Every structure is written in C-alpha cells, then in structure tokens.
Amino acid sequence: MEVKGRKIVFLILLIIFADQALKFYIKLHFYAGEEHKIIGNWFRLHFVENEGMAWGWKFGGGFGKIVLTLFRLVAVIWGSFLLRDFIRKQYHKGFIICAALIYAGALGNLIDSLFYGLLFDQSNLYAQNLAHLFPKDGGYAGFLHGKVVDMLYFPLITNTHYPSWVPFVGGDDFEFFRPVFNIADASISTGVIAILIFQNRFFKKSIDEQHHTVETNSEVNDKTQIF
C-alpha cells in the first residue's frame, strides 16, 4: 500500500503537538517534583526535568549537554532526508510509520533542548514555585542548554523489596516501572520496539527481491543443457 508523505507529516505534527502541549501544561502548572495521581497509584503525573537523554539518562555535564543537543540536531536533520527517502522508495508502510515515530520523538525532545532554557524560568522543588513563559529576567539557561520535561510515571509495582538472596540489591526497595518519561520518549520507544518485533515483515520484500530468480519456459533436457 502506497504511503502518502502528507499522512506521515500529519502523524509527526500530531505527536509533536501532543508532546509539547503536555510539556507546556506541566511546566506552567507544576513545580519541580510535584506529583498527582491520575488512575489509582499506578498512573501519575510527576514533573521532573533532565539534562540528558531519553528516560532521564545523563551524559557528561554541561559540555555533554551541548554535545547531546547538537547530536540530536544533526540526527533530526539527517532523519528528515532519510524519512523522505523511505517514502519515495515506498518502503513497507509499517516501517515508515515506525521511522516517523522515532523522528517525531527525537524532534520533540530536541525542541526542549534548544529553546526551553530561553522560554521558561526555573521552577524549584523547595520553593515550590511555578515557571513562567517569557520571564522578564530571561530564561533559566541559554540556547542549547534547555532541560527535557518528563511527567509520565507508571509505578505498576511498589512498596515491595528484592528478596534477601538477590546479590547486591537483596532487601532494597523494588519498584516497577520506575522511569519518568514523556510522549516523545514513548514515541521513540514504540517505533524502535515495533521495528525489532516486525522486522521480518517490514523487510521481507527486500529479501525476496534479493533472492528473485528469472524463470523461463525453455525446455530443459539433455540437448539443451549447457555444461
């Protein structure tokens, strides 16, 4: 089935809009560290900011932050051409959608890193103050130094401990699922996991083309065989 570029662009814009809308809401209505239960104890909105990669991973302090932001920028620019090439060459529809999910997630977090330091002032856990958009005294950081806003928290299993016989962590608190993430992170992870699960289906056409043989109606017998 042919994939239209307009539909992929719409999907990307939809993810970015949802991601940024939720981030803006959290940033302007939650102080850092604030948490609210949405569905029981297992789905919460918990506002945290991170300077590093997806799922709150960090990379090398201030200098690492610049390197990571520039890497994201290059990856998004390169991804734009790559995604266009996938559509032009009519790769499997599912693969193109997965690539679009990864691209949209990367772009969503890149926006935070590029501009949030300029757009917002700092929110503080101890002062419990809310951030403001376009503050009079300027933002909390410069260009390329923005922090990524995370808020989705699903602690499915809490208030339990590792068994005492487990090496290194025996008796420690156990929680599943601990990471706090955002829609962009979820988009990237969904795209990557789907590619891994359905890779045989996505790339079956290419494999079949590589093993394609030319069939003829020529009679094969002792006289026509060439040794």
C-alpha positions, 0 to 999 in steps of 0.5 A: 500500500502506497504511503502518502508523505502528507499522512506521515507529516500529519502523524509527526505534527500530531505527536509533536503537538501532543508532546509539547502541549503536555510539556507546556501544561506541566511546566506552567502548572507544576513545580519541580517534583510535584506529583498527582495521581491520575488512575489509582497509584499506578498512573501519575503525573510527576514533573521532573526535568533532565539534562540528558537523554531519553528516560532521564539518562545523563551524559557528561555535564554541561559540555555533554549537554551541548554535545547531546543537543547538537547530536540530536540536531544533526540526527533530526536533520539527517532523519528528515532526508532519510524519512523522505527517502523511505517514502519515495522508495515506498518502503513497507508502510509499517516501517515508515510509520515506525521511522516517523515515530522515532523522528517525531520523538527525537524532534520533540525532545530536541525542541526542549533542548534548544529553546526551553532554557530561553522560554521558561524560568526555573521552577524549584522543588523547595520553593515550590514555585511555578515557571513562567513563559517569557520571564522578564529576567530571561530564561533559566539557561541559554540556547542549547542548554534547555532541560527535557520535561518528563511527567509520565510515571507508571509505578505498576509495582511498589512498596515491595523489596528484592528478596534477601538472596538477590546479590547486591540489591537483596532487601532494597526497595523494588519498584516497577516501572520506575522511569519518568518519561514523556510522549516523545520518549514513548514515541521513540520507544514504540517505533524502535520496539515495533521495528525489532518485533516486525522486522521480518515483515517490514523487510521481507520484500527486500529479501525476496527481491534479493533472492528473485530468480528469472524463470523461463519456459525453455525446455530443459533436457539433455540437448539443451543443457549447457555444461 
